[in-house]
Structure formats: structure tokens, C-alpha cells
Amino acid sequence: MSGGVDENTVWGSDVIADMLQTLGYQHAVLVPGASFRGLHDSIVNHLGNRNPNLITCLHENHAVSIADGYSRVTETPLLVILHSNVGLMNGSMAIYNAWCDRRPMLIVGATGPVDAHHRRPWIDWVHTSRDQAAIVRPYVKWDDQPGSIEACVESLLRADQITRARPQGPVYVCLDAHLQETALRREVAVPAAGRFGPPRTPAAPADLVAEIETALLQARQPLILAGRVSRDVDDWQRRISFAERFGAQILSSMNNAPAFPTEHPLHVLPPAGDKATEAEGRALAEADLILSLDWLDLAGFIRARTGHSQTQKPIEAKIIHCSLDGMLTNGWSLDHQALPAIDLSVLAHPDTLIAQLMERPATAPPRPRMDAPHWTEKATKPDAGADFDLTQLAFALGEWSDRREVTFARLPIGWPQRACRFRSPLDFLGKDGGGAVGTGPAHTVGAALALKDSTRLVVGVIGDGDFAMGMNALWTAAAQKLPMMLIVANNGSYYNDEVHQERMAVQRHRPVENKWIGQRLDSPPMALCEIAKAQGFEAHAPVTDLAQLADALTAGERVVRDGGCFFIDARIKAGYSKD
């Protein structure tokens, strides 16, 4: 070959691929694109498509959401590769969602040649931006566009370090296409990753830990708001022991994955949902000490339940708030929520603080548990004589999952809180933090990738609007042979917005019966099972009652246990649970 270029030539993208492999990335989710064709070739032909191996998606939004779903299980980053400015724009909504969820992921993007002399006519110009990362800078932890291969090595090391450090979040590195495709005439080292890992998660100062312990011991009725905590089983057990030692009541939230077993006597109410309840208000009013473990929107939660604005008339209870989230507050995104009144602010990860407190010797016997009837004792079995609605679907799935290890990757809006029987940190993986639509299918695919070699059944339960926007994420699950089940709670509408339109009509004294206009998805009804089959899933006919649902679940479990993908279209009556 001319110019001294032959099969032994090392290319810029070869070094980049070596660095990604050294960092331990097993998978790379992507939609192919010419801006990273050099890196693509290096992963396939230089690394042999191993560590990372390429996982093809049909949309960049799905690629990012799969990484989001994966990190919900593992709490570690997945590698995402996006094509140029157009791919980044396609994936930006999912990046924002991951930012709000505090999910780690390493996003590698690319731009056409920065040096205009090397740009191909037209296409390289429209795929080159002056400051590509500006598209997502307000909702990533860090971004970079390195100008040499040596700088690429350092940039990837730093990006990996930053995304893994708590509080976690997505990072973005943009690679110059020309740098990737340049033959190297010098040696560029790829260092071992061990000396470039993330820092230890911050711990609370010893004197503050002692002060918190004293406050807990002196409290008459302590209440723990268990929010964003780890999926680690040891941390889960430690939280249980902690609550029992101090006799603290527990509230958790459906915004997040489970923080505490819901059937435990100290978990005094169903997981908090979008609607405030009187019982939640009483629990806050009766508590003389509230320990917030990175509770999402602490001030907003208190105001919605008690009527107390934290900056105008704060509640009287002493509040201890343990969170690192303030380190990510910026002026663009308002996902930091309202400002809470706090007596003791702890800049530490909640599970680190719990571990510190549990390392101290117990100075008093554990407080007795609650002896009042537990909320889970109220019947939550499906009623074959009732309408087949979201409540009956939830109770049926609860009864089915009660005898199995099931991970619910997602649950839809309106899910009855009494159906939340969570016994392990992986029973449910939480909502989408950015309030996005179309992420549910890909989140389930990402969870299935993370749990592929486990014994758990991965099930996503989503709305029909969510499925309609994200349906072709299913193809990736089928192509990668990721065992999973997707259930669509199909009410034939963007129903959440029907609720909003009803509220507007009542407020303005206008016809409530018009709330459905611009919302319904049933004329014609979407052939969801046929869509799922076209993506490589198995599916039977839509189910319209509990008996058909039971048969579909039996068939679906058999398929998933054999390594396949199964889809259920549950045609339910529109409406949300009042439980």
C-alpha cells in the first residue's frame, strides 16, 4: 500500500478503541454513522468486536435510554456512540432524562473534520458544528472535544472518572472524524485505568454523624424519607437494620427504585405517588425528626402534603437532609426542585451515612415495631367481576409476581400504590426522572441487558403512548436475544392529558365531554401485537380480561425463560387507580 500504510498501521481510532476496552466497557449501543466510521472499524476489526461489542439500535433516543435502563440495575455506565450533531440532537431528550435520573453513561460522539481542508463536500459540512456539546451542556456533568489522540486518551479517562463519581450523570466526548482516520507515525500509550478511577464517595464528618445519632435517639417519632439510594443488597439490609435500631417509620417513593421492603412493619404507608394523601400529611405532621435520604423534591413533597412552603412557613420538625445532589445544581435545568428548609445538611451519599451510623455501637435497645394493621393487609387481589382496568391489571401482576423473582423495569402513570409489594432492591427500577415519553421500551431493554445472565424475569409495564413513541427499541432486544416481557396497559389514549384537559374544562366552566379530542389513539386502534411481532417479539391476541391475561403471562414466562421476548397488549378501561 502507498505512503507506508498497510495492515500493521495503527490508526487514531485504534488507540481510542484500546482506551475504551481498557476502561472495561463490555457493550457499546449505537446507531451507525459516518462521523465515527473510524472508531466503528477499530472496534470491529482491531478489537474483534469484543469489549466493547456493538449493539445496534434503530434510534439514538433508544441507545441512550438503553444505557439509562442498564445503569438502573448496575449503577455503572454503558458506552453510547452517537453520530455527529444529528445523532446528538436525536438522543438529547433521553440524555436530559438520564441527567434528571442521575444515571452514569459515557456518551462518545463525533464531528466531521474540524480542519475544513479535510471535509468532504456538503455532508461533512452539515455534520460539523462549532461547539457540538453546547446542544447538551446544560444537562451533562462534563464534555470535551480533544484535539489530539493523546488528548483523546486523557479525555476518555477523565470522562469515565467523572460519570462514575457520585452524584452520577452522563458525560459527553466529541471525537474529530479526521483524528480517528489519521495513521499514527508515533506511539501513543494507553495507560492502565486503575490510577484514574473515581474518588471515594464523600462521607459525613465524625462530629456530624454523632450529632445525627443523638438526634435520632432523642426523637419521639422519627420519620425516614427513603429516596435515591443504591441497588446493593448489603446497603438494603443495612437500611432495614438502621430503621429498626431507631424505630423510625419509613416512607418511600414511586419516583425511585425501592429503598426499603414495602411489607416491613416500619414502611407505614404505600410508596408515595404523584397525588398527595392525608395519611402522608399526618405522617409528616406527627414526626418530630425527618431524615431525608436524598429524597427527590423534599420541599415540594412537604408543601403538597402539609401546605407549608419551606421558605415561607417551614414545618416545625427537625430536618436532616443527606444528599450530594446539590453538587449538580446549575442555572439552566430546574430539576433541583424547590429549596427546602434544613437543620442539618449532610454532603454524603445516603448509604455511606447509614453505614457510618451503623458502625457506631448501639446505645439503646431497638425500639419496638409498629403493631397497628399494616397497609398491605388491605385486599389487593384482582376481582374478576370488576372492569378490566389499570387497578385490576396491577393486582393481577402483583399476584403473579408474588411467586417469582420479577424486576419491573417500568410501571405506568396511575399505577395503584397498594400494588407495590417490593421485597428486594431490584423489584422495580423507578420512573423516568425527566418526565419523558417513549423511554419505557428502551429502559426495559437496558434492564434486560444488565440482567441477561440472572434468574430474574424482566418485565416492563408501560402505557400505549409510551410504546407508540418507543416501539422500535424492541428490535434491539430481539436482535441481541435479551429475555424480557413488555406489557402495554393500553387504554387507547394519551390519558394523562385527558385528565389535564378535564381539569382545564372544570376550571373554565367548559364542556368536560370534549377532553378526549386530540388525545385518543383508538381510531383506528393500533395493532400493537403486530408491531411487536414485526420487531421480533412473540405475541398472542390482545387480552381483555383477567383470564386471558393469566394465559398470556403463562405463555410469556415460558418464552422468556427460554431466552425469548414476549409482548402483551392489555386492553384496559381508561382511568387511574383511586387507591
C-alpha positions in Angstrom: 0.0 0.0 0.0 1.1 3.6 -0.7 2.5 6.0 1.9 3.7 3.3 4.2 0.1 2.4 5.1 -0.5 -1.4 5.5 -2.4 -3.8 7.7 0.1 -3.1 10.5 -0.6 0.6 10.5 -2.1 2.0 13.8 -4.9 4.5 13.3 -6.0 7.2 15.7 -9.3 5.4 16.3 -7.4 2.2 17.2 -6.0 3.9 20.2 -9.4 5.3 21.2 -10.8 1.8 20.9 -8.0 0.4 23.1 -8.7 3.0 25.7 -12.4 2.1 25.8 -11.5 -1.5 26.2 -9.0 -0.8 29.0 -11.8 1.1 30.8 -13.8 -2.1 30.9 -16.7 -1.2 28.6 -18.3 -4.5 27.5 -21.0 -3.1 25.3 -21.5 -0.1 23.0 -25.0 0.9 22.0 -25.2 2.9 18.8 -26.9 3.9 15.6 -24.2 3.7 12.9 -22.9 6.9 11.4 -20.0 8.1 9.1 -18.6 10.6 11.7 -17.3 7.7 13.7 -16.7 5.2 10.9 -13.0 5.1 12.0 -13.9 4.1 15.6 -16.5 1.7 14.3 -13.9 -0.1 12.2 -11.4 -0.2 15.1 -14.0 -1.8 17.4 -14.9 -4.4 14.8 -11.5 -5.1 13.1 -8.9 -4.0 15.7 -10.7 -5.3 18.8 -12.6 -8.1 17.2 -15.9 -6.6 18.4 -15.2 -7.7 21.9 -15.2 -5.4 25.0 -16.9 -3.5 23.7 -19.2 -5.3 21.4 -21.6 -3.3 19.2 -25.3 -3.3 20.0 -27.2 -1.8 17.1 -30.3 0.4 17.7 -32.9 1.9 15.4 -32.9 5.4 17.0 -30.4 7.4 19.1 -33.0 8.1 21.7 -33.3 4.3 22.3 -29.5 3.9 22.5 -29.3 6.5 25.4 -32.4 5.1 27.1 -30.9 1.5 27.0 -27.9 2.8 28.8 -30.2 4.5 31.3 -32.1 1.2 31.9 -28.8 -0.7 32.2 -27.5 1.7 34.9 -30.7 1.4 36.8 -29.6 -2.2 37.6 -25.8 -2.0 37.7 -25.3 1.7 38.8 -22.4 1.6 36.3 -22.1 3.4 32.9 -22.7 1.8 29.5 -21.0 3.2 26.4 -23.2 5.0 23.9 -21.9 6.2 20.5 -23.9 8.9 18.7 -23.4 10.2 15.1 -22.4 13.8 14.8 -24.7 16.7 15.6 -27.8 15.0 14.1 -27.4 11.9 16.3 -26.8 14.0 19.4 -29.9 16.0 18.7 -31.9 12.8 18.3 -30.6 11.5 21.6 -30.8 14.7 23.5 -34.2 14.1 25.1 -33.0 10.8 26.6 -29.8 12.5 27.8 -31.9 15.0 29.7 -33.9 12.2 31.1 -30.7 10.4 32.2 -29.4 13.7 33.7 -32.6 14.1 35.8 -32.3 10.5 36.9 -28.6 10.9 37.8 -27.6 8.0 35.6 -24.0 7.3 34.6 -23.1 6.8 31.0 -20.2 7.5 28.7 -21.5 9.1 25.5 -19.0 9.3 22.7 -20.0 11.4 19.8 -18.2 12.7 16.7 -18.0 15.6 14.4 -16.9 16.0 10.8 -13.3 17.1 10.4 -12.5 20.2 12.4 -9.9 21.1 9.8 -12.1 22.3 6.9 -9.4 21.2 4.4 -10.3 17.6 5.1 -14.1 17.9 4.9 -16.0 16.1 2.1 -18.4 18.3 0.1 -21.7 19.0 1.7 -22.2 16.1 4.1 -19.1 16.8 6.3 -20.1 20.4 6.5 -23.7 19.8 7.7 -22.3 17.2 10.2 -19.8 19.6 11.7 -20.6 22.1 14.5 -18.5 24.8 16.1 -19.4 23.7 19.6 -21.4 20.5 19.3 -21.6 19.8 23.0 -23.5 23.1 23.5 -26.6 21.1 22.5 -26.4 19.1 25.8 -24.0 21.0 28.0 -26.7 22.1 30.5 -27.6 18.5 31.3 -24.4 16.6 31.3 -21.7 16.5 34.0 -18.8 17.2 31.7 -18.0 17.4 28.0 -14.9 17.7 25.8 -13.6 17.7 22.2 -10.0 16.6 22.3 -7.6 17.9 19.7 -5.1 15.0 19.5 -5.0 11.3 20.1 -3.1 11.8 23.3 -5.8 14.2 24.4 -8.4 11.6 23.4 -6.8 9.1 25.8 -6.9 11.7 28.7 -10.4 12.8 27.8 -11.8 9.3 28.0 -10.1 8.6 31.2 -11.5 11.8 32.7 -15.0 11.2 31.3 -15.1 7.7 32.8 -13.9 9.1 36.1 -16.5 11.9 36.2 -19.5 9.8 35.2 -18.7 7.1 37.8 -18.2 9.7 40.6 -21.2 10.4 42.8 -23.5 12.2 42.2 -23.5 10.4 38.9 -24.6 11.7 35.5 -24.0 11.4 31.7 -20.8 12.8 30.1 -20.1 13.6 26.5 -16.8 13.3 24.5 -16.9 14.5 20.8 -14.2 13.0 18.5 -12.9 14.6 15.4 -13.5 12.4 12.4 -10.1 13.3 10.9 -8.3 12.4 14.1 -9.9 9.0 14.1 -8.9 8.3 10.5 -5.3 9.6 10.8 -2.5 7.0 10.5 -0.2 7.4 13.5 3.5 7.9 13.0 4.3 7.9 16.7 3.5 5.7 19.7 0.6 6.7 21.8 0.4 4.9 25.2 -2.9 3.6 26.6 -2.4 3.6 30.4 -3.9 1.1 32.8 -7.2 2.5 34.2 -6.5 1.7 37.8 -4.9 5.0 38.7 -7.7 7.1 37.1 -10.7 5.7 38.9 -13.4 7.9 40.6 -12.8 9.3 44.1 -14.3 7.6 47.1 -17.9 8.8 47.7 -17.8 11.5 50.3 -18.6 10.6 53.9 -20.1 12.7 56.7 -17.7 14.2 59.3 -17.5 12.2 62.6 -18.9 15.0 64.7 -21.9 15.4 62.4 -22.5 11.6 62.5 -22.5 11.8 66.3 -24.9 14.7 66.2 -27.3 12.8 63.9 -27.2 9.8 66.1 -28.1 11.9 69.2 -31.0 13.5 67.3 -32.4 10.1 66.3 -32.1 8.7 69.8 -33.9 11.8 71.3 -36.6 11.9 68.7 -40.1 10.8 69.8 -41.2 9.8 66.4 -38.5 9.8 63.7 -39.5 9.5 60.0 -37.2 8.5 57.2 -37.9 9.6 53.7 -36.0 7.0 51.7 -35.3 8.3 48.3 -32.4 7.8 45.8 -30.2 5.1 47.3 -28.2 2.2 46.0 -29.3 -1.2 44.5 -26.7 -3.0 46.6 -28.2 -5.8 48.7 -25.9 -5.1 51.7 -27.0 -1.5 51.7 -30.6 -2.7 51.5 -30.2 -4.9 54.6 -28.3 -2.1 56.4 -31.2 0.3 55.9 -33.5 -2.2 57.4 -31.3 -2.7 60.5 -30.9 1.1 60.8 -34.7 1.8 60.8 -35.2 -1.0 63.3 -32.5 0.3 65.6 -34.0 3.8 65.8 -37.7 2.7 65.4 -38.1 5.1 62.5 -41.1 5.0 60.3 -40.3 4.8 56.6 -41.8 6.5 53.5 -40.5 5.6 50.1 -41.5 7.0 46.6 -42.6 5.5 43.3 -40.3 8.0 41.6 -37.4 5.9 42.5 -36.5 2.2 42.7 -37.3 0.6 46.1 -35.3 1.8 49.1 -36.9 -0.4 51.7 -39.2 -3.5 51.7 -42.7 -2.2 51.4 -44.2 -5.0 53.5 -41.9 -4.3 56.5 -43.9 -3.0 59.6 -42.0 0.3 59.6 -42.9 1.0 56.0 -46.1 2.6 57.3 -47.8 3.8 54.0 -47.8 2.8 50.4 -44.9 4.3 48.3 -45.7 8.0 47.7 -47.1 8.8 44.2 -48.0 11.9 42.3 -51.1 12.6 44.4 -50.8 13.7 48.0 -52.7 11.7 50.6 -54.0 12.7 54.0 -52.1 9.8 55.6 -48.8 11.2 54.2 -49.6 14.6 55.6 -50.3 13.1 59.0 -47.0 11.1 59.0 -45.1 14.4 58.3 -47.1 16.4 60.9 -46.6 13.8 63.6 -42.9 13.4 63.1 -40.6 15.4 65.3 -37.5 14.4 63.2 -37.3 13.8 59.5 -34.3 12.2 57.9 -34.3 12.7 54.2 -32.1 10.2 52.3 -31.7 12.1 49.0 -35.5 12.5 48.8 -36.5 13.9 45.4 -38.1 17.3 45.8 -38.1 17.4 49.6 -39.6 20.9 49.8 -42.3 20.2 47.2 -43.3 16.9 48.9 -43.7 18.6 52.2 -45.7 21.5 50.8 -48.0 19.2 48.8 -48.7 17.1 51.9 -48.8 19.8 54.7 -49.5 23.1 52.9 -46.2 24.5 54.4 -43.9 26.4 52.0 -40.5 25.7 53.2 -39.2 29.2 52.5 -42.3 30.9 53.9 -43.6 28.8 56.8 -41.5 25.7 57.3 -42.8 22.7 59.3 -41.5 22.5 62.8 -39.9 19.1 62.7 -36.2 19.0 62.7 -35.0 18.0 59.2 -31.7 16.2 58.3 -31.1 16.0 54.6 -28.4 13.7 53.3 -27.6 14.2 49.6 -24.9 15.0 47.1 -27.3 16.3 44.6 -26.6 20.0 45.2 -23.2 19.5 43.5 -25.0 19.2 40.2 -27.3 22.3 40.5 -26.9 24.7 37.6 -28.7 27.7 36.2 -30.3 26.1 33.1 -32.2 23.0 34.4 -34.5 23.4 37.3 -34.6 19.7 38.2 -33.0 20.7 41.6 -36.6 21.5 42.6 -37.8 23.8 45.4 -35.4 24.9 48.2 -36.1 23.0 51.5 -35.5 24.3 55.0 -32.9 22.0 56.5 -31.4 21.9 60.1 -28.5 19.5 59.3 -27.3 19.2 55.7 -25.1 16.2 55.1 -22.9 16.2 52.0 -22.6 12.4 51.6 -24.2 9.5 49.9 -27.1 8.3 52.0 -25.9 4.7 52.2 -22.5 6.0 53.3 -24.1 7.9 56.1 -26.2 4.8 57.1 -23.1 2.7 57.2 -21.3 5.3 59.4 -24.2 5.4 61.8 -24.5 1.6 62.0 -20.7 1.3 62.7 -21.3 3.1 66.0 -22.2 0.8 68.9 -25.9 0.7 69.7 -26.5 2.7 72.9 -30.1 1.6 73.4 -32.2 -1.5 72.6 -34.1 -1.4 69.3 -37.4 0.4 69.5 -40.5 -1.8 69.2 -42.0 -2.1 65.8 -45.4 -0.7 64.9 -48.3 -3.0 66.0 -51.0 -1.3 64.0 -52.5 -3.1 61.0 -50.2 -2.7 58.0 -51.4 -1.1 54.8 -50.6 -4.3 52.8 -53.2 -6.2 54.8 -55.9 -4.5 52.8 -57.1 -6.8 50.0 -55.2 -6.3 46.7 -56.3 -9.4 44.8 -57.8 -9.0 41.4 -61.5 -9.0 41.1 -62.8 -11.0 38.0 -66.1 -9.2 38.4 -64.7 -5.7 38.1 -63.8 -3.8 35.0 -60.5 -4.8 33.4 -58.7 -1.5 34.3 -55.3 -0.5 35.5 -56.1 -1.4 39.0 -57.1 -5.0 38.1 -54.1 -5.3 35.8 -51.8 -4.2 38.7 -53.3 -6.5 41.2 -53.1 -9.5 38.8 -49.5 -8.7 38.0 -48.8 -8.3 41.8 -50.3 -11.7 42.5 -48.4 -13.3 39.6 -45.0 -11.7 40.6 -45.5 -12.7 44.2 -44.3 -16.2 43.5 -41.5 -15.2 41.1 -38.3 -13.1 41.1 -39.6 -10.3 38.8 -37.9 -7.0 38.0 -40.4 -4.4 36.9 -38.3 -2.1 34.7 -41.1 0.4 34.5 -44.6 0.9 35.7 -47.1 3.4 34.1 -48.7 6.6 35.4 -51.6 5.9 37.6 -50.3 2.5 39.0 -52.1 1.8 42.3 -49.7 2.3 45.2 -51.2 -0.6 47.1 -50.0 -3.0 44.4 -46.3 -2.1 45.2 -45.1 -5.2 47.1 -41.3 -4.7 46.8 -39.1 -7.1 48.6 -35.7 -6.5 47.0 -33.9 -3.5 45.6 -34.4 -4.9 42.0 -38.1 -5.5 42.2 -38.8 -2.1 40.5 -36.4 0.3 38.8 -38.3 3.6 39.1 -39.8 6.2 36.8 -38.1 8.3 34.2 -36.8 11.3 36.0 -37.2 13.8 33.2 -40.9 13.0 32.7 -40.2 11.8 29.1 -42.4 9.7 26.9 -41.1 6.9 24.7 -38.4 5.7 27.1 -40.2 2.7 28.6 -39.4 0.1 25.9 -35.7 1.0 25.8 -35.4 1.2 29.6 -36.7 -2.4 29.7 -34.3 -3.4 27.0 -31.4 -1.9 29.1 -32.5 -3.7 32.2 -32.8 -7.0 30.3 -29.2 -6.5 29.0 -28.0 -6.0 32.6 -29.9 -9.0 33.9 -29.4 -11.3 31.0 -27.4 -13.9 32.9 -29.6 -13.7 36.1 -32.6 -15.7 37.2 -34.9 -12.6 37.3 -37.8 -12.1 34.9 -37.5 -8.6 33.4 -40.9 -7.1 32.8 -41.8 -3.6 31.6 -45.3 -2.3 32.1 -45.9 0.9 30.0 -48.7 2.9 28.5 -49.7 2.8 24.9 -48.4 6.3 24.2 -45.0 5.4 25.6 -45.0 2.3 23.4 -46.1 4.2 20.3 -43.1 6.6 20.6 -40.5 3.9 21.6 -41.7 0.7 19.9 -38.7 0.0 17.6 -36.4 -0.3 20.7 -37.9 -3.8 20.9 -35.9 -4.8 17.8 -32.6 -4.4 19.7 -33.8 -6.8 22.4 -34.8 -9.4 19.8 -31.6 -9.0 17.8 -29.5 -9.4 21.0 -31.6 -12.2 22.4 -32.3 -10.4 25.6 -35.1 -12.2 27.6 -37.8 -9.8 28.5 -41.6 -9.2 28.6 -43.3 -6.0 27.7 -46.8 -5.4 28.8 -48.7 -2.4 27.4 -51.5 -1.0 29.6 -53.5 0.0 26.5 -56.3 2.5 27.3 -56.4 3.9 23.7 -55.4 7.4 24.7 -52.8 9.8 25.9 -54.9 9.5 29.0 -52.8 11.6 31.4 -53.6 14.6 29.1 -57.3 13.8 29.2 -57.0 14.3 32.9 -55.3 17.7 32.4 -58.0 18.8 29.8 -60.7 17.8 32.2 -59.1 19.9 34.9 -59.0 22.9 32.5 -62.6 22.4 31.4 -63.8 22.3 35.1 -61.7 25.4 36.0 -63.0 27.3 33.0 -66.7 26.1 33.1 -66.3 24.4 29.7 -67.6 21.1 28.4 -65.8 18.2 30.1 -67.0 15.8 27.4 -64.5 17.4 24.9 -61.5 16.3 27.0 -60.8 13.4 24.6 -60.2 15.5 21.5 -56.6 15.4 20.4 -55.8 12.6 22.9 -57.3 9.3 21.7 -55.3 6.6 20.0 -58.2 4.3 19.1 -59.4 5.4 15.7 -58.1 3.3 14.2 -56.8 1.2 17.1 -53.1 0.4 16.8 -52.2 -3.2 16.1 -49.7 -3.4 18.9 -49.2 -7.1 18.8 -48.4 -7.0 15.1 -46.0 -4.1 15.7 -44.2 -6.2 18.4 -44.1 -9.2 16.1 -42.5 -7.1 13.4 -39.7 -6.3 15.9 -39.0 -10.0 16.6 -41.2 -10.5 19.7 -43.7 -13.3 20.2 -47.2 -12.1 21.0 -50.7 -13.6 21.2 -54.0 -11.8 20.6 -54.8 -8.7 22.8 -56.1 -9.6 26.3 -59.3 -8.0 27.5 -59.9 -9.8 30.9 -58.1 -11.4 33.8 -58.4 -14.9 32.5 -56.8 -14.0 29.1 -54.1 -12.1 31.0 -53.3 -15.2 33.1 -52.9 -17.3 30.0 -50.7 -14.7 28.3 -48.5 -14.5 31.4 -48.1 -18.2 31.4 -47.1 -18.3 27.8 -44.9 -15.2 28.2 -43.0 -16.7 31.1 -42.3 -19.8 29.1 -40.9 -17.8 26.2 -38.8 -15.5 28.4 -37.4 -18.5 30.4 -36.3 -20.0 27.1 -34.4 -16.8 26.3 -37.0 -15.1 24.1 -39.0 -11.8 24.1 -42.8 -11.7 24.7 -45.3 -8.9 24.3 -48.8 -8.5 25.8 -51.4 -5.9 24.7 -53.6 -5.5 27.7 -56.8 -3.6 26.5 -57.9 -1.9 29.7 -60.6 0.6 30.5 -59.3 4.1 30.7 -58.8 5.6 34.1 -56.4 5.7 37.0 -56.5 3.9 40.3 -58.1 5.7 43.2 -56.2 3.5 45.7 
